[in-house]
Amino acid sequence: MLETSARLLELLSLLQLKRDWTSAELATRLEVSTRTVRADISRLRSLGYPVDARPGVTGGYRLAAGTAMPPLLLDDDEAVAVAVGLGAVATQGLGVEETSLTALAKLEQVLPSRLRRRVEAVREAVSVVPRAGPPLDLSVLGAVAAAIRGHERLRFGYTKPGGAEGTRHTEPRRLVSWGALWYLLAWDLDRDDWRVFRVDRMVPHAPTGARFRPRVIPADNLVEYVVGRISKGTWKYRARLLVHAPAAEFAAKIPIPVDVEVVDESTCRVELGSDDPDRLALWMAQLDVDIEVIDGDELAVAFDRLATRFRRAAGGASRRPSAPRNTL
């Protein structure tokens, strides 16, 4: 016969199988009396597990949905499946990446070493169609997410865009996913200021164990703050544009936070930038607004090159003879 605590865990595992159990069935499985089963059901309810009792011949006990999330019991296969699934969701840009990572960090913290090895074996054996950008290292993401959740200072090696390497000592606050990249917003203890780091350039050191009291993030909209820092901090080319569209309409078309200056009801001015002026010109051409380059020779030349390509493409189509029509 199982001890009380082990029996409760076994009972909970049975109730999570999404079926009704009679007292007699549970008593047989647990090798106890029906009276003990009823007492154990009461203990589970006192711990927050909502166990429904259905009267009658076809009735029995079943675990129901409650108002709070009690702890779940997972067997080995289920734990591995959940860990692999959470890791996959964290890379897919579905809008729940950070939540998936924090859940994964909680799960991996309690996984036995044998199950961690199984999770890693599955990850190493599975290939997916790569997204644009550098590959994600889930171990790095998990370490950062765990430090954020535990309010623990984080040391890591960091490679700057130019290739220079160094060590950073931070108080990590939030992870932000933008496109194929992940960014960490953290308080840099050496520079006494907020900094944004690309996670794919980080190599976490051993956990410090040092706790910190979270500082107030300097923005109401965290995502806009991080994206704004990323955009303006990495622009190699800058240009000022006159946009022939209302400021609100143009701002709604821009997926990144930028300062749009109102000129009048139908025009506005904006400063934008990019690592590649040709890419910026192509992106601007897709916004379906008329623009003029006020300042930024590189972008003006890029627009000229783009226009030449478009004219060449259109001219080739116009010179191609039309296909004969089929007649019946």
C-alpha positions as MATLAB code, in Angstrom:
seq = 'MLETSARLLELLSLLQLKRDWTSAELATRLEVSTRTVRADISRLRSLGYPVDARPGVTGGYRLAAGTAMPPLLLDDDEAVAVAVGLGAVATQGLGVEETSLTALAKLEQVLPSRLRRRVEAVREAVSVVPRAGPPLDLSVLGAVAAAIRGHERLRFGYTKPGGAEGTRHTEPRRLVSWGALWYLLAWDLDRDDWRVFRVDRMVPHAPTGARFRPRVIPADNLVEYVVGRISKGTWKYRARLLVHAPAAEFAAKIPIPVDVEVVDESTCRVELGSDDPDRLALWMAQLDVDIEVIDGDELAVAFDRLATRFRRAAGGASRRPSAPRNTL';
ca = [
       0.000    0.000    0.000;
       1.261    3.468   -0.885;
       1.918    6.097    1.777;
      -0.569    8.966    1.918;
       1.497   11.536   -0.054;
       2.466    9.035   -2.768;
      -1.128    7.801   -2.945;
      -2.421   11.346   -3.442;
      -0.034   11.829   -6.352;
      -1.152    8.528   -7.887;
      -4.806    9.479   -7.397;
      -4.224   12.859   -9.025;
      -2.507   11.187  -11.959;
      -5.507    8.909  -12.472;
      -7.998   11.778  -12.287;
      -6.070   13.690  -14.986;
      -6.841   10.951  -17.525;
     -10.104   12.721  -18.485;
     -12.535    9.987  -17.472;
     -14.927    9.239  -14.624;
     -13.733    6.901  -11.885;
     -16.027    5.204   -9.390;
     -14.915    4.899   -5.785;
     -14.600    1.146   -6.243;
     -12.347    1.506   -9.309;
     -10.089    3.994   -7.565;
      -9.969    1.843   -4.458;
      -8.916   -1.159   -6.531;
      -6.208    0.779   -8.375;
      -4.846    2.301   -5.172;
      -5.358   -0.820   -3.059;
      -7.293    1.037   -0.354;
     -10.889    1.201    0.862;
     -13.559    3.408   -0.702;
     -13.617    5.370    2.553;
      -9.912    6.184    2.102;
     -10.635    7.260   -1.480;
     -13.276    9.718   -0.280;
     -10.851   11.098    2.319;
      -8.135   11.508   -0.326;
     -10.566   13.296   -2.646;
     -11.282   15.754    0.186;
      -7.530   16.327    0.652;
      -7.092   17.082   -3.059;
      -9.951   19.566   -2.931;
      -8.364   21.306    0.055;
      -5.165   21.677   -2.008;
      -7.043   23.476   -4.780;
      -7.810   20.612   -7.167;
     -11.464   20.835   -8.285;
     -12.681   17.237   -8.207;
     -16.278   16.780   -9.364;
     -18.403   13.975   -7.924;
     -21.142   12.619  -10.194;
     -23.862   10.584   -8.406;
     -25.572    7.517   -9.816;
     -24.602    4.250  -11.412;
     -22.711    5.940  -14.273;
     -21.239    8.627  -12.064;
     -17.915    8.913  -10.351;
     -15.060   11.306   -9.777;
     -13.445   13.533  -12.397;
     -10.934   16.403  -12.280;
     -12.682   19.565  -13.483;
     -11.543   23.004  -14.542;
     -11.253   25.406  -11.637;
     -10.697   29.120  -11.026;
      -6.949   28.737  -10.411;
      -4.188   26.664  -11.956;
      -3.086   23.919   -9.551;
       0.168   21.996  -10.078;
       0.069   19.376  -12.831;
       1.533   15.909  -12.781;
       3.297   14.836  -15.965;
       4.808   11.466  -16.695;
       8.195   11.239  -18.413;
       6.868   11.212  -21.984;
       4.470   14.087  -21.307;
       7.201   16.208  -19.706;
       9.519   15.712  -22.681;
       6.704   16.502  -25.131;
       5.786   19.719  -23.285;
       9.427   20.883  -23.102;
      10.027   20.257  -26.806;
       6.713   21.885  -27.717;
       7.399   25.007  -25.655;
      10.803   25.339  -27.276;
       9.264   25.073  -30.733;
       6.577   27.674  -29.959;
       9.263   30.082  -28.719;
      10.800   30.160  -32.207;
       7.675   30.546  -34.320;
       6.707   34.201  -33.834;
       3.196   33.437  -32.630;
       3.059   36.211  -30.049;
       3.521   33.969  -27.001;
       7.283   33.563  -27.208;
       8.163   35.097  -23.854;
       5.418   33.204  -22.037;
       6.618   29.974  -23.645;
      10.168   30.656  -22.509;
       9.240   31.377  -18.909;
       7.139   28.200  -18.816;
      10.042   26.269  -20.351;
      12.446   27.697  -17.772;
      10.159   26.556  -14.933;
       9.819   23.081  -16.426;
      13.513   22.540  -17.183;
      14.409   23.655  -13.671;
      12.695   20.579  -12.235;
      13.335   18.064  -15.018;
      15.490   15.121  -13.941;
      18.790   14.862  -15.794;
      17.612   11.793  -17.721;
      14.672   13.784  -19.132;
      16.854   16.770  -19.957;
      18.987   14.437  -22.047;
      15.877   13.189  -23.851;
      14.741   16.747  -24.587;
      18.164   17.629  -26.001;
      18.178   14.417  -28.065;
      14.847   15.364  -29.648;
      16.046   18.902  -30.388;
      19.233   17.612  -31.999;
      17.364   15.053  -34.105;
      14.744   17.458  -35.482;
      15.297   19.962  -38.283;
      12.924   22.724  -39.311;
      12.872   25.115  -42.232;
      15.055   27.981  -41.001;
      13.690   31.466  -40.551;
      15.572   34.506  -41.681;
      18.280   35.521  -39.248;
      20.660   33.619  -36.971;
      19.565   30.307  -35.416;
      18.067   30.446  -31.942;
      19.890   28.767  -29.074;
      17.125   27.701  -26.718;
      19.585   27.065  -23.901;
      20.602   30.741  -24.002;
      16.982   31.883  -24.182;
      16.067   29.604  -21.310;
      18.945   30.867  -19.147;
      17.958   34.488  -19.771;
      14.267   33.794  -19.124;
      15.121   32.005  -15.868;
      17.236   34.959  -14.702;
      14.400   37.364  -15.490;
      11.838   35.255  -13.661;
      14.093   34.815  -10.619;
      15.223   38.485  -10.522;
      18.810   37.221  -10.664;
      21.727   39.235  -12.018;
      23.087   37.899  -15.292;
      26.688   37.874  -16.546;
      27.341   37.034  -20.165;
      29.883   37.369  -22.922;
      28.710   39.697  -25.676;
      29.845   40.248  -29.254;
      29.223   43.766  -30.579;
      28.182   44.360  -34.214;
      31.776   45.201  -35.143;
      33.073   41.925  -33.718;
      34.542   43.249  -30.450;
      33.890   40.962  -27.489;
      33.398   41.768  -23.831;
      31.602   40.755  -20.650;
      28.435   42.423  -19.421;
      26.946   42.394  -15.929;
      23.232   43.150  -15.945;
      19.893   43.073  -14.225;
      17.720   41.435  -16.937;
      14.156   42.705  -17.179;
      12.368   41.617  -20.370;
      12.818   39.629  -23.559;
      11.383   41.063  -26.780;
      10.975   39.128  -30.025;
      11.112   41.150  -33.251;
      11.076   39.255  -36.512;
      13.655   36.475  -36.366;
      15.645   38.080  -33.538;
      15.382   38.167  -29.757;
      16.472   41.142  -27.664;
      17.068   41.535  -23.945;
      16.270   44.780  -22.155;
      18.496   44.983  -19.091;
      20.022   47.460  -16.661;
      23.759   47.487  -17.368;
      25.480   47.642  -13.975;
      28.819   48.756  -15.436;
      27.326   51.587  -17.500;
      24.570   52.512  -15.018;
      21.965   52.703  -17.781;
      19.420   50.681  -19.734;
      20.804   48.654  -22.635;
      19.350   46.368  -25.295;
      21.275   43.210  -26.244;
      20.786   40.774  -29.097;
      20.363   37.346  -27.545;
      22.108   35.515  -30.397;
      25.288   37.466  -29.533;
      25.160   36.469  -25.847;
      27.002   33.636  -24.083;
      25.656   33.385  -20.520;
      28.141   32.690  -17.713;
      27.372   30.526  -14.698;
      24.409   31.809  -12.627;
      25.485   34.514  -10.183;
      22.877   33.743   -7.526;
      22.735   37.482   -6.766;
      19.158   38.796   -6.554;
      18.012   42.290   -7.425;
      14.951   44.440   -6.950;
      13.523   45.169  -10.441;
      13.874   48.772  -11.584;
      10.979   50.553  -13.250;
      11.183   50.188  -17.033;
      11.514   53.702  -18.538;
       8.504   53.476  -20.869;
       4.803   52.690  -20.759;
       5.075   50.696  -23.989;
       7.980   48.316  -23.552;
       7.959   46.992  -27.126;
       8.021   50.467  -28.677;
      10.854   51.471  -26.365;
      12.995   48.454  -27.261;
      12.261   48.612  -30.989;
      13.002   52.340  -30.991;
      16.362   51.755  -29.302;
      17.196   48.953  -31.725;
      16.236   50.906  -34.835;
      17.946   54.202  -34.132;
      20.983   52.601  -32.565;
      21.772   50.415  -35.574;
      21.034   52.719  -38.514;
      24.040   53.208  -40.793;
      22.094   55.372  -43.229;
      19.621   58.081  -42.283;
      17.234   60.097  -44.403;
      14.532   62.714  -43.878;
      11.419   62.318  -45.983;
       8.409   64.419  -46.886;
       5.405   62.101  -46.995;
       2.299   63.086  -48.934;
      -0.144   61.470  -46.534;
      -1.703   62.426  -43.194;
       0.609   61.748  -40.250;
      -1.795   59.322  -38.564;
      -2.312   57.347  -41.770;
       1.430   57.072  -42.396;
       2.223   56.135  -38.787;
      -0.304   53.284  -39.019;
       1.630   51.840  -41.977;
       4.986   51.821  -40.163;
       5.630   48.629  -38.136;
       8.298   50.337  -35.992;
       7.894   53.333  -33.667;
       9.143   56.528  -35.349;
       8.539   60.215  -34.723;
       6.192   61.587  -37.391;
       6.096   65.382  -37.667;
       2.844   66.895  -38.895;
       3.263   69.455  -41.696;
      -0.425   69.917  -42.527;
      -3.524   67.778  -42.894;
      -2.180   65.904  -45.920;
       1.611   65.819  -45.427;
       4.147   64.950  -42.752;
       7.900   64.591  -42.246;
       9.780   61.606  -40.862;
      13.348   60.456  -40.275;
      14.097   56.842  -41.121;
      17.189   54.745  -41.492;
      18.566   51.357  -42.383;
      21.739   49.315  -42.739;
      21.054   49.184  -46.480;
      19.547   52.141  -48.402;
      18.387   49.853  -51.245;
      16.416   47.735  -48.777;
      14.898   50.865  -47.225;
      13.902   52.166  -50.674;
      12.195   48.874  -51.551;
      10.409   48.822  -48.192;
       9.212   52.412  -48.604;
       7.929   51.626  -52.097;
       5.565   49.054  -50.587;
       3.859   51.535  -48.244;
       1.666   52.954  -51.034;
       2.380   56.629  -50.276;
       4.055   59.381  -52.303;
       7.323   60.573  -50.754;
      10.163   62.999  -51.414;
      13.697   62.673  -50.078;
      14.544   65.890  -48.234;
      17.929   64.825  -46.895;
      19.754   61.555  -47.613;
      21.705   61.165  -50.856;
      22.186   57.401  -50.396;
      18.428   56.822  -50.245;
      17.783   59.088  -53.249;
      20.296   57.096  -55.317;
      18.738   53.844  -54.086;
      15.299   55.018  -55.266;
      16.789   55.843  -58.674;
      18.281   52.335  -58.945;
      14.971   50.814  -57.891;
      13.057   52.868  -60.462;
      15.456   51.720  -63.185;
      14.891   48.088  -62.261;
      11.123   48.568  -62.231;
      11.183   50.251  -65.661;
      13.352   47.454  -67.044;
      11.000   44.839  -65.652;
       7.915   46.564  -67.040;
       9.566   47.115  -70.429;
      10.432   43.439  -70.765;
       6.810   42.481  -70.198;
       5.515   44.998  -72.719;
       7.868   43.732  -75.456;
       6.934   40.078  -74.951;
       4.419   38.916  -77.608;
       1.042   37.991  -76.226;
       0.061   34.321  -76.259;
      -2.412   33.329  -78.960;
      -5.938   32.748  -77.777;
      -7.407   29.277  -77.925;
     -10.533   28.962  -80.054;
     -13.030   26.176  -80.078;
];
